Amino acid sequence: MARRVVMLVACACCMALLGGCVVIPMGPSSTSSGTSPGSTSASASKPSKAPRVSGGYPSGTTQKEGQLAVTATSEPLRQTAPGGQKAGSGKAFLVVDLDFQNQTTLGIPLQPDDFKFADPKGTLLTPVPSPPAFNATSEQQLNPGYGSSTAFVYEVPKDASGYVFAYTPEVEGKRQTLRWSMP
């Protein structure tokens, strides 16, 4: 056990020095709580590639990590983003709505680097600039016993499919990646 902790700390130090990396575990779990197996190395500083992803739970599914419940839902593709930005030629905007319910006795930090969106090849996409209610661009605290919501906006090809949205919260000292397939 001590060897695993030392290895984990060594990997975290290397990641911090080298600019970080993100691991999005593959496939949904069959656990009854709806969480995915395994954890991830957290906080990357804008990587351009993640491992190939093969999906997650369907859009609209509520997943739990401890007493934190999170629902991610994709809206239909649209030509205009919130705030009025028009999609480029052959592109559309995909909006991912998130709802959180914190039933723990501790605050849960919502950090921008904990949210990832990848295409079927594993390339991470950056959210498009949107009104302040979107894209959770600054760290916030989800207080115990409260809920909150936000959304992320991405520009994707009109025929987009096979995308994965991932959120890696830290709940009670543990990190677990929750994933949703987005049409």
MDTraj code that builds the backbone (N, CA, C; nanometers):
import mdtraj as md
import numpy as np

residues = "MET ALA ARG ARG VAL VAL MET LEU VAL ALA CYS ALA CYS CYS MET ALA LEU LEU GLY GLY CYS VAL VAL ILE PRO MET GLY PRO SER SER THR SER SER GLY THR SER PRO GLY SER THR SER ALA SER ALA SER LYS PRO SER LYS ALA PRO ARG VAL SER GLY GLY TYR PRO SER GLY THR THR GLN LYS GLU GLY GLN LEU ALA VAL THR ALA THR SER GLU PRO LEU ARG GLN THR ALA PRO GLY GLY GLN LYS ALA GLY SER GLY LYS ALA PHE LEU VAL VAL ASP LEU ASP PHE GLN ASN GLN THR THR LEU GLY ILE PRO LEU GLN PRO ASP ASP PHE LYS PHE ALA ASP PRO LYS GLY THR LEU LEU THR PRO VAL PRO SER PRO PRO ALA PHE ASN ALA THR SER GLU GLN GLN LEU ASN PRO GLY TYR GLY SER SER THR ALA PHE VAL TYR GLU VAL PRO LYS ASP ALA SER GLY TYR VAL PHE ALA TYR THR PRO GLU VAL GLU GLY LYS ARG GLN THR LEU ARG TRP SER MET PRO".split()
xyz = np.array([
    [0.0818, -0.1190, 0.0000],
    [0.0000, 0.0000, 0.0000],
    [0.0857, 0.1248, 0.0000],
    [0.1897, 0.1265, 0.0843],
    [0.2776, 0.2438, 0.0913],
    [0.3479, 0.2650, -0.0421],
    [0.3817, 0.1557, -0.1097],
    [0.4491, 0.1669, -0.2395],
    [0.3565, 0.2335, -0.3422],
    [0.2262, 0.1997, -0.3397],
    [0.1304, 0.2615, -0.4315],
    [0.1169, 0.4103, -0.4047],
    [0.1153, 0.4481, -0.2764],
    [0.1041, 0.5895, -0.2413],
    [0.2267, 0.6652, -0.2900],
    [0.3470, 0.6080, -0.2699],
    [0.4698, 0.6728, -0.3163],
    [0.4678, 0.6863, -0.4684],
    [0.4230, 0.5816, -0.5388],
    [0.4165, 0.5854, -0.6845],
    [0.3164, 0.6910, -0.7306],
    [0.2021, 0.6986, -0.6636],
    [0.1010, 0.7973, -0.6987],
    [0.1538, 0.9390, -0.6787],
    [0.2228, 0.9636, -0.5674],
    [0.2803, 1.0953, -0.5409],
    [0.3869, 1.1277, -0.6446],
    [0.4707, 1.0308, -0.6800],
    [0.5749, 1.0524, -0.7814],
    [0.5128, 1.0861, -0.9164],
    [0.4060, 1.0144, -0.9538],
    [0.3382, 1.0432, -1.0806],
    [0.2771, 1.1828, -1.0789],
    [0.2164, 1.2199, -0.9660],
    [0.1553, 1.3526, -0.9557],
    [0.2605, 1.4614, -0.9702],
    [0.3771, 1.4424, -0.9095],
    [0.4855, 1.5414, -0.9210],
    [0.5329, 1.5528, -1.0653],
    [0.5502, 1.4402, -1.1321],
    [0.5935, 1.4425, -1.2723],
    [0.4898, 1.5117, -1.3588],
    [0.3628, 1.4849, -1.3338],
    [0.2569, 1.5474, -1.4122],
    [0.2582, 1.6980, -1.3939],
    [0.2792, 1.7427, -1.2713],
    [0.2821, 1.8870, -1.2457],
    [0.3997, 1.9515, -1.3185],
    [0.5136, 1.8851, -1.3174],
    [0.6321, 1.9407, -1.3832],
    [0.6220, 1.9368, -1.5350],
    [0.5565, 1.8361, -1.5894],
    [0.5507, 1.8187, -1.7344],
    [0.4240, 1.8754, -1.7969],
    [0.3404, 1.9398, -1.7211],
    [0.2210, 2.0013, -1.7785],
    [0.0955, 1.9187, -1.7613],
    [0.1055, 1.8013, -1.7017],
    [-0.0125, 1.7247, -1.6674],
    [-0.0628, 1.6333, -1.7765],
    [-0.1529, 1.5463, -1.7382],
    [-0.2225, 1.4597, -1.8308],
    [-0.3570, 1.4252, -1.7701],
    [-0.4458, 1.3737, -1.8506],
    [-0.5791, 1.3398, -1.8036],
    [-0.6069, 1.1963, -1.8419],
    [-0.6653, 1.1211, -1.7514],
    [-0.7054, 0.9843, -1.7800],
    [-0.8564, 0.9783, -1.7677],
    [-0.9244, 0.9383, -1.8747],
    [-1.0688, 0.9185, -1.8706],
    [-1.0903, 0.7686, -1.8823],
    [-1.1286, 0.6993, -1.7715],
    [-1.1470, 0.5548, -1.7767],
    [-1.2494, 0.5151, -1.8824],
    [-1.2392, 0.3932, -1.9329],
    [-1.3233, 0.3461, -2.0415],
    [-1.4488, 0.2769, -1.9908],
    [-1.5591, 0.2929, -2.0650],
    [-1.6821, 0.2185, -2.0458],
    [-1.7499, 0.2375, -1.9118],
    [-1.8820, 0.2230, -1.9094],
    [-1.9553, 0.2378, -1.7851],
    [-1.9359, 0.1186, -1.6927],
    [-1.9551, 0.1424, -1.5662],
    [-1.9438, 0.0391, -1.4651],
    [-2.0792, -0.0257, -1.4433],
    [-2.0789, -0.1433, -1.3869],
    [-2.2054, -0.2076, -1.3547],
    [-2.2391, -0.1903, -1.2075],
    [-2.1706, -0.0972, -1.1396],
    [-2.1985, -0.0755, -0.9981],
    [-2.3362, -0.0140, -0.9807],
    [-2.3991, -0.0414, -0.8699],
    [-2.5338, 0.0082, -0.8470],
    [-2.5380, 0.1574, -0.8209],
    [-2.4271, 0.2172, -0.7794],
    [-2.4286, 0.3600, -0.7503],
    [-2.4185, 0.4444, -0.8751],
    [-2.3853, 0.3847, -0.9905],
    [-2.3768, 0.4610, -1.1138],
    [-2.2429, 0.5277, -1.1331],
    [-2.1451, 0.4980, -1.0500],
    [-2.0142, 0.5587, -1.0694],
    [-1.9278, 0.4679, -1.1531],
    [-1.8251, 0.5222, -1.2104],
    [-1.7347, 0.4472, -1.2948],
    [-1.6211, 0.3913, -1.2115],
    [-1.5645, 0.2772, -1.2502],
    [-1.4546, 0.2216, -1.1732],
    [-1.3280, 0.3022, -1.1947],
    [-1.2395, 0.2946, -1.0972],
    [-1.1092, 0.3601, -1.1105],
    [-1.1167, 0.5069, -1.0826],
    [-1.0023, 0.5649, -1.0593],
    [-0.9983, 0.7092, -1.0408],
    [-0.9043, 0.7666, -1.1435],
    [-0.8915, 0.8979, -1.1438],
    [-0.8099, 0.9611, -1.2439],
    [-0.7101, 1.0533, -1.1819],
    [-0.6049, 1.0766, -1.2521],
    [-0.5093, 1.1774, -1.2109],
    [-0.5728, 1.3100, -1.2443],
    [-0.5759, 1.3981, -1.1498],
    [-0.6537, 1.5201, -1.1659],
    [-0.5708, 1.6337, -1.2184],
    [-0.6426, 1.7361, -1.2558],
    [-0.5953, 1.8682, -1.2904],
    [-0.4847, 1.8691, -1.3936],
    [-0.5253, 1.8968, -1.5130],
    [-0.4324, 1.9095, -1.6237],
    [-0.4298, 2.0548, -1.6669],
    [-0.3198, 2.0958, -1.7245],
    [-0.3121, 2.2336, -1.7702],
    [-0.3263, 2.2382, -1.9209],
    [-0.4497, 2.2163, -1.9681],
    [-0.4883, 2.2234, -2.1079],
    [-0.4188, 2.1211, -2.1974],
    [-0.4352, 1.9916, -2.1696],
    [-0.3791, 1.8917, -2.2606],
    [-0.4574, 1.8913, -2.3909],
    [-0.3952, 1.8425, -2.4988],
    [-0.4640, 1.8399, -2.6263],
    [-0.5144, 1.7002, -2.6598],
    [-0.4677, 1.5985, -2.5905],
    [-0.5105, 1.4622, -2.6178],
    [-0.5395, 1.3896, -2.4873],
    [-0.6379, 1.3023, -2.4925],
    [-0.6685, 1.2124, -2.3821],
    [-0.6753, 1.0737, -2.4427],
    [-0.6719, 0.9690, -2.3612],
    [-0.6832, 0.8353, -2.4172],
    [-0.8135, 0.8196, -2.4955],
    [-0.8145, 0.7260, -2.5900],
    [-0.9351, 0.6979, -2.6677],
    [-1.0489, 0.6675, -2.5714],
    [-1.1634, 0.7260, -2.5963],
    [-1.2779, 0.7051, -2.5088],
    [-1.3828, 0.6226, -2.5810],
    [-1.4547, 0.5416, -2.5067],
    [-1.5546, 0.4567, -2.5696],
    [-1.6929, 0.4800, -2.5134],
    [-1.7133, 0.5880, -2.4430],
    [-1.8470, 0.6205, -2.3966],
    [-1.8587, 0.6284, -2.2471],
    [-1.9800, 0.6452, -2.2060],
    [-2.0130, 0.6555, -2.0650],
    [-2.1611, 0.6305, -2.0512],
    [-2.2174, 0.6712, -1.9427],
    [-2.3606, 0.6574, -1.9236],
    [-2.4344, 0.7507, -2.0181],
    [-2.5581, 0.7184, -2.0545],
    [-2.6324, 0.8035, -2.1481],
    [-2.6561, 0.9434, -2.0910],
    [-2.6637, 1.0400, -2.1794],
    [-2.6978, 1.1764, -2.1428],
    [-2.8279, 1.1738, -2.0641],
    [-2.8337, 1.2501, -1.9549],
    [-2.9526, 1.2542, -1.8716],
    [-2.9482, 1.1610, -1.7522],
    [-2.8482, 1.0738, -1.7453],
    [-2.8337, 0.9804, -1.6344],
    [-2.7750, 1.0529, -1.5126],
    [-2.8310, 1.0268, -1.3959],
    [-2.7742, 1.0795, -1.2718],
    [-2.6745, 0.9785, -1.2185],
    [-2.5540, 1.0252, -1.1911],
    [-2.4504, 0.9413, -1.1328],
    [-2.4177, 0.9950, -0.9948],
    [-2.3735, 0.9055, -0.9059],
    [-2.3390, 0.9458, -0.7704],
    [-2.1950, 0.9117, -0.7397],
    [-2.1311, 1.0015, -0.6690],
    [-1.9995, 0.9780, -0.6107],
    [-2.0171, 1.0091, -0.4636],
    [-2.0255, 0.9053, -0.3817],
    [-2.0593, 0.9263, -0.2415],
    [-2.1983, 0.9886, -0.2338],
    [-2.2091, 1.1005, -0.1646],
    [-2.3375, 1.1690, -0.1503],
    [-2.3512, 1.2866, -0.2466],
    [-2.2671, 1.2916, -0.3492],
    [-2.2790, 1.3926, -0.4546],
    [-2.3493, 1.3282, -0.5737],
    [-2.4614, 1.3861, -0.6152],
    [-2.5346, 1.3373, -0.7331],
    [-2.5162, 1.4386, -0.8457],
    [-2.4795, 1.3905, -0.9650],
    [-2.4549, 1.4777, -1.0797],
    [-2.5307, 1.4233, -1.2007],
    [-2.6026, 1.5119, -1.2687],
    [-2.6725, 1.4761, -1.3919],
    [-2.6177, 1.5631, -1.5036],
    [-2.5753, 1.5011, -1.6130],
    [-2.5293, 1.5735, -1.7321],
    [-2.6246, 1.5406, -1.8459],
    [-2.6751, 1.6459, -1.9099],
    [-2.7717, 1.6302, -2.0185],
    [-2.7297, 1.7157, -2.1364],
    [-2.7321, 1.6594, -2.2563],
    [-2.6988, 1.7387, -2.3746],
    [-2.8270, 1.7924, -2.4368],
    [-2.8214, 1.9169, -2.4779],
    [-2.9329, 1.9783, -2.5494],
    [-2.9184, 1.9450, -2.6973],
    [-3.0247, 1.9615, -2.7770],
    [-3.0110, 1.9420, -2.9222],
    [-2.9069, 2.0402, -2.9786],
    [-2.8378, 1.9980, -3.0842],
    [-2.7408, 2.0876, -3.1476],
    [-2.8097, 2.2154, -3.1912],
    [-2.7390, 2.3269, -3.1820],
    [-2.7964, 2.4562, -3.2198],
    [-2.6956, 2.5365, -3.3001],
    [-2.7457, 2.6293, -3.3808],
    [-2.6598, 2.7125, -3.4658],
    [-2.6088, 2.8374, -3.3951],
    [-2.6753, 2.8767, -3.2866],
    [-2.6345, 2.9953, -3.2125],
    [-2.6096, 2.9566, -3.0680],
    [-2.4930, 2.9956, -3.0168],
    [-2.4580, 2.9667, -2.8776],
    [-2.5256, 3.0673, -2.7851],
    [-2.5421, 3.0330, -2.6578],
    [-2.5892, 3.1335, -2.5630],
    [-2.4952, 3.2543, -2.5708],
    [-2.5487, 3.3709, -2.5803],
    [-2.4674, 3.4904, -2.5972],
    [-2.4653, 3.5394, -2.7406],
    [-2.5184, 3.4582, -2.8356],
    [-2.5346, 3.5036, -2.9732],
    [-2.4286, 3.4631, -3.0733],
    [-2.3231, 3.3940, -3.0337],
    [-2.2187, 3.3528, -3.1279],
    [-2.2761, 3.2531, -3.2283],
    [-2.2465, 3.2726, -3.3588],
    [-2.2934, 3.1830, -3.4655],
    [-2.1912, 3.0716, -3.4881],
    [-2.2409, 2.9521, -3.5174],
    [-2.1537, 2.8379, -3.5455],
    [-2.0857, 2.8557, -3.6803],
    [-1.9631, 2.8041, -3.6919],
    [-1.8883, 2.8087, -3.8167],
    [-1.9504, 2.7163, -3.9208],
    [-1.9014, 2.7238, -4.0423],
    [-1.9510, 2.6424, -4.1517],
    [-1.9368, 2.4933, -4.1190],
    [-2.0470, 2.4189, -4.1325],
    [-2.0458, 2.2755, -4.1050],
    [-2.0411, 2.2413, -3.9571],
    [-2.0572, 2.3404, -3.8718],
    [-2.0475, 2.3202, -3.7269],
    [-2.1791, 2.3553, -3.6586],
    [-2.1902, 2.3143, -3.5341],
    [-2.3048, 2.3473, -3.4491],
    [-2.2539, 2.3513, -3.3049],
    [-2.3363, 2.4042, -3.2168],
    [-2.2996, 2.4096, -3.0757],
    [-2.3700, 2.2987, -2.9993],
    [-2.2950, 2.2317, -2.9128],
    [-2.3493, 2.1311, -2.8233],
    [-2.3420, 2.1900, -2.6828],
    [-2.4561, 2.1978, -2.6159],
    [-2.4620, 2.2498, -2.4798],
    [-2.4821, 2.1312, -2.3855],
    [-2.3944, 2.1208, -2.2857],
    [-2.4043, 2.0165, -2.1839],
    [-2.4490, 2.0837, -2.0542],
    [-2.5703, 2.0504, -2.0092],
    [-2.6241, 2.1038, -1.8837],
    [-2.5869, 2.0106, -1.7688],
    [-2.5420, 2.0690, -1.6570],
    [-2.5050, 1.9911, -1.5391],
    [-2.5873, 2.0352, -1.4190],
    [-2.6377, 1.9375, -1.3445],
    [-2.7071, 1.9639, -1.2186],
    [-2.6349, 1.8871, -1.1087],
    [-2.6103, 1.9539, -0.9959],
    [-2.5386, 1.8961, -0.8823],
    [-2.6279, 1.8985, -0.7591],
    [-2.6187, 1.7939, -0.6761],
    [-2.6826, 1.7897, -0.5454],
    [-2.5795, 1.7375, -0.4467],
    [-2.5367, 1.8238, -0.3530],
    [-2.4364, 1.7865, -0.2539],
    [-2.5057, 1.7509, -0.1232],
    [-2.5134, 1.6223, -0.0937],
    [-2.5746, 1.5773, 0.0310],
    [-2.4694, 1.5379, 0.1343],
    [-2.3430, 1.5770, 0.1112],
    [-2.2375, 1.5489, 0.2081],
    [-2.2417, 1.6542, 0.3176],
    [-2.1551, 1.6387, 0.4153],
    [-2.1420, 1.7387, 0.5219],
    [-2.0253, 1.8328, 0.4937],
    [-1.9636, 1.8181, 0.3770],
    [-1.8489, 1.9011, 0.3387],
    [-1.8771, 1.9760, 0.2099],
    [-1.8120, 2.0908, 0.1934],
    [-1.8190, 2.1616, 0.0661],
    [-1.7409, 2.0856, -0.0399],
    [-1.7859, 2.0932, -0.1638],
    [-1.7175, 2.0263, -0.2747],
    [-1.6721, 2.1336, -0.3723],
    [-1.5408, 2.1421, -0.3975],
    [-1.4940, 2.2426, -0.4936],
    [-1.5329, 2.2045, -0.6357],
    [-1.5828, 2.3017, -0.7122],
    [-1.6098, 2.2831, -0.8547],
    [-1.4985, 2.3565, -0.9277],
    [-1.4030, 2.2816, -0.9783],
    [-1.2860, 2.3391, -1.0432],
    [-1.2949, 2.3190, -1.1936],
    [-1.2652, 2.4227, -1.2718],
    [-1.2749, 2.4119, -1.4186],
    [-1.1994, 2.2935, -1.4772],
    [-1.0823, 2.2599, -1.4239],
    [-1.0034, 2.1492, -1.4795],
    [-1.0639, 2.0122, -1.4516],
    [-1.1677, 2.0053, -1.3686],
    [-1.2323, 1.8776, -1.3391],
    [-1.3340, 1.8374, -1.4461],
    [-1.3599, 1.9262, -1.5427],
    [-1.4578, 1.9019, -1.6481],
    [-1.3847, 1.8841, -1.7809],
    [-1.4106, 1.7731, -1.8517],
    [-1.3453, 1.7442, -1.9799],
    [-1.4495, 1.6999, -2.0816],
    [-1.4258, 1.7343, -2.2077],
    [-1.5131, 1.6943, -2.3175],
    [-1.4234, 1.6460, -2.4302],
    [-1.4426, 1.5204, -2.4734],
    [-1.3535, 1.4617, -2.5733],
    [-1.4332, 1.4059, -2.6907],
    [-1.3704, 1.4160, -2.8097],
    [-1.4312, 1.3556, -2.9279],
    [-1.4007, 1.2061, -2.9281],
    [-1.4531, 1.1293, -3.0249],
    [-1.4327, 0.9840, -3.0250],
    [-1.2857, 0.9412, -3.0331],
    [-1.1975, 1.0275, -3.0823],
    [-1.0552, 0.9937, -3.0912],
    [-0.9796, 1.0295, -2.9632],
    [-1.0476, 1.0942, -2.8683],
    [-0.9835, 1.1310, -2.7426],
    [-0.9299, 1.2729, -2.7388],
    [-0.9502, 1.3503, -2.8457],
    [-0.9045, 1.4890, -2.8474],
    [-0.9959, 1.5719, -2.7579],
    [-0.9360, 1.6461, -2.6662],
    [-1.0144, 1.7304, -2.5758],
    [-1.0537, 1.8590, -2.6460],
    [-1.1786, 1.9011, -2.6263],
    [-1.2285, 2.0253, -2.6833],
    [-1.2367, 2.1308, -2.5740],
    [-1.2143, 2.2549, -2.6121],
    [-1.2221, 2.3675, -2.5203],
    [-1.3598, 2.4309, -2.5336],
    [-1.4237, 2.4647, -2.4207],
    [-1.5539, 2.5317, -2.4307],
    [-1.5407, 2.6656, -2.5042],
    [-1.6452, 2.7028, -2.5770],
    [-1.6459, 2.8328, -2.6452],
    [-1.6816, 2.9404, -2.5433],
    [-1.6324, 3.0639, -2.5646],
    [-1.6689, 3.1718, -2.4723],
    [-1.8204, 3.1902, -2.4706],
    [-1.8771, 3.1992, -2.3521],
    [-2.0216, 3.2108, -2.3352],
    [-2.0520, 3.3040, -2.2193],
    [-2.1799, 3.3350, -2.1996],
    [-2.2169, 3.4190, -2.0849],
    [-2.1680, 3.3573, -1.9537],
    [-2.1543, 3.4369, -1.8482],
    [-2.0990, 3.3888, -1.7211],
    [-2.1687, 3.2681, -1.6606],
    [-2.2951, 3.2453, -1.6914],
    [-2.3652, 3.1296, -1.6338],
    [-2.3166, 2.9984, -1.6940],
    [-2.2339, 3.0063, -1.7983],
    [-2.1868, 2.8868, -1.8667],
    [-2.0367, 2.8668, -1.8469],
    [-1.9913, 2.7435, -1.8643],
    [-1.8508, 2.7054, -1.8716],
    [-1.7732, 2.7109, -1.7409],
    [-1.8349, 2.7331, -1.6272],
    [-1.7694, 2.7247, -1.4958],
    [-1.6202, 2.7566, -1.5046],
    [-1.5879, 2.8787, -1.5444],
    [-1.4483, 2.9151, -1.5697],
    [-1.3699, 2.9522, -1.4457],
    [-1.4347, 2.9595, -1.3308],
    [-1.3609, 2.9873, -1.2083],
    [-1.4040, 2.8874, -1.1010],
    [-1.3140, 2.8640, -1.0061],
    [-1.3443, 2.7680, -0.9006],
    [-1.4563, 2.8215, -0.8126],
    [-1.5462, 2.7319, -0.7773],
    [-1.6567, 2.7655, -0.6886],
    [-1.6708, 2.6533, -0.5874],
    [-1.7475, 2.6781, -0.4827],
    [-1.7694, 2.5791, -0.3786],
    [-1.9166, 2.5391, -0.3794],
    [-1.9428, 2.4085, -0.3825],
    [-2.0795, 2.3568, -0.3704],
    [-2.0995, 2.3223, -0.2228],
    [-2.1763, 2.4041, -0.1536],
    [-2.1928, 2.3899, -0.0091],
    [-2.2728, 2.2657, 0.0281],
    [-2.2490, 2.2118, 0.1486],
    [-2.3222, 2.0930, 0.1947],
    [-2.4724, 2.1173, 0.1956],
    [-2.5475, 2.0186, 0.1478],
    [-2.6927, 2.0262, 0.1491],
    [-2.7534, 2.1108, 0.0387],
    [-2.6726, 2.1603, -0.0535],
    [-2.7224, 2.2474, -0.1601],
    [-2.7040, 2.1842, -0.2972],
    [-2.7764, 2.2382, -0.3932],
    [-2.7624, 2.1987, -0.5323],
    [-2.7198, 2.3187, -0.6147],
    [-2.6776, 2.2936, -0.7360],
    [-2.6373, 2.4003, -0.8267],
    [-2.6446, 2.3468, -0.9686],
    [-2.6327, 2.4367, -1.0649],
    [-2.6292, 2.3934, -1.2042],
    [-2.5382, 2.4863, -1.2830],
    [-2.4883, 2.4351, -1.3931],
    [-2.4083, 2.5120, -1.4871],
    [-2.4219, 2.4426, -1.6223],
    [-2.3578, 2.4957, -1.7219],
    [-2.3581, 2.4336, -1.8549],
    [-2.2263, 2.4650, -1.9228],
    [-2.1866, 2.3793, -2.0138],
    [-2.0683, 2.3999, -2.0965],
    [-2.1130, 2.4006, -2.2414],
    [-2.0505, 2.4842, -2.3244],
    [-2.0866, 2.4986, -2.4651],
    [-1.9646, 2.4629, -2.5502],
    [-1.9829, 2.3725, -2.6470],
    [-1.8742, 2.3283, -2.7349],
    [-1.9183, 2.3407, -2.8807],
    [-1.8251, 2.3793, -2.9685],
    [-1.8528, 2.3811, -3.1114],
    [-1.8040, 2.2491, -3.1693],
    [-1.8950, 2.1771, -3.2367],
    [-1.8656, 2.0445, -3.2908],
    [-1.9161, 2.0356, -3.4348],
    [-1.8703, 1.9366, -3.5133],
    [-1.9270, 1.9170, -3.6464],
    [-2.0775, 1.8883, -3.6360],
    [-2.1541, 1.9315, -3.7385],
    [-2.2998, 1.9120, -3.7365],
    [-2.3390, 1.7653, -3.7215],
    [-2.2588, 1.6761, -3.7766],
    [-2.2897, 1.5332, -3.7689],
    [-2.2193, 1.4667, -3.6503],
    [-2.1911, 1.5441, -3.5461],
    [-2.1164, 1.4961, -3.4300],
    [-2.1856, 1.3786, -3.3620],
    [-2.1050, 1.2820, -3.3200],
    [-2.1544, 1.1721, -3.2381],
    [-2.0356, 1.1077, -3.1689],
    [-2.0626, 1.0352, -3.0629],
    [-1.9573, 0.9629, -2.9932],
    [-1.8734, 1.0472, -2.8994],
    [-1.9212, 1.1632, -2.8605],
    [-1.8464, 1.2491, -2.7684],
    [-1.8701, 1.2041, -2.6247],
    [-1.7745, 1.2357, -2.5372],
    [-1.7848, 1.1992, -2.3969],
    [-1.7573, 1.3215, -2.3113],
    [-1.8470, 1.3463, -2.2140],
    [-1.8262, 1.4523, -2.1157],
    [-1.7866, 1.3835, -1.9861],
    [-1.6788, 1.4302, -1.9230],
    [-1.6307, 1.3688, -1.7993],
    [-1.6142, 1.4747, -1.6909],
    [-1.6493, 1.4366, -1.5698],
    [-1.6334, 1.5224, -1.4524],
    [-1.5663, 1.4399, -1.3447],
    [-1.4599, 1.4935, -1.2866],
    [-1.3838, 1.4233, -1.1835],
    [-1.3882, 1.5041, -1.0544],
    [-1.4928, 1.4854, -0.9738],
    [-1.5023, 1.5599, -0.8484],
    [-1.4133, 1.4998, -0.7406],
    [-1.3793, 1.5832, -0.6442],
    [-1.3136, 1.5331, -0.5230],
    [-1.4192, 1.5351, -0.4133],
    [-1.4572, 1.4163, -0.3692],
    [-1.5600, 1.4022, -0.2671],
    [-1.5002, 1.3254, -0.1499],
    [-1.4991, 1.3890, -0.0338],
    [-1.4482, 1.3279, 0.0879],
    [-1.3081, 1.2704, 0.0679],
    [-1.2227, 1.3483, -0.0008],
    [-1.0828, 1.3106, -0.0192],
    [-1.0551, 1.2116, -0.1309],
    [-1.1577, 1.1679, -0.2045],
    [-1.1384, 1.0728, -0.3147],
    [-1.1781, 1.1382, -0.4456],
    [-1.1116, 1.0970, -0.5549],
    [-1.1453, 1.1458, -0.6887],
    [-1.1948, 1.0284, -0.7719],
    [-1.3074, 1.0465, -0.8367],
    [-1.3676, 0.9440, -0.9217],
    [-1.4209, 1.0115, -1.0469],
    [-1.3958, 0.9541, -1.1634],
    [-1.4443, 1.0140, -1.2878],
    [-1.5841, 0.9613, -1.3208],
    [-1.6734, 1.0558, -1.3468],
    [-1.8082, 1.0255, -1.3926],
    [-1.8134, 1.0625, -1.5402],
    [-1.8676, 0.9743, -1.6260],
    [-1.8688, 0.9999, -1.7709],
    [-2.0075, 0.9820, -1.8287],
    [-2.0358, 1.0662, -1.9290],
    [-2.1619, 1.0577, -2.0010],
    [-2.1341, 1.0596, -2.1499],
    [-2.2047, 0.9762, -2.2259],
    [-2.1984, 0.9811, -2.3725],
    [-2.2858, 1.0955, -2.4180],
    [-2.2354, 1.1724, -2.5110],
    [-2.3112, 1.2835, -2.5657],
    [-2.3317, 1.2584, -2.7143],
    [-2.4575, 1.2726, -2.7617],
    [-2.4851, 1.2429, -2.9029],
    [-2.4075, 1.3343, -2.9962],
])
top = md.Topology()
chain = top.add_chain()
for i, resn in enumerate(residues, 1):
    res = top.add_residue(resn, chain, resSeq=i)
    for name in ("N", "CA", "C"):
        top.add_atom(name, md.element.get_by_symbol(name[0]), res)
traj = md.Trajectory(xyz[None], top)
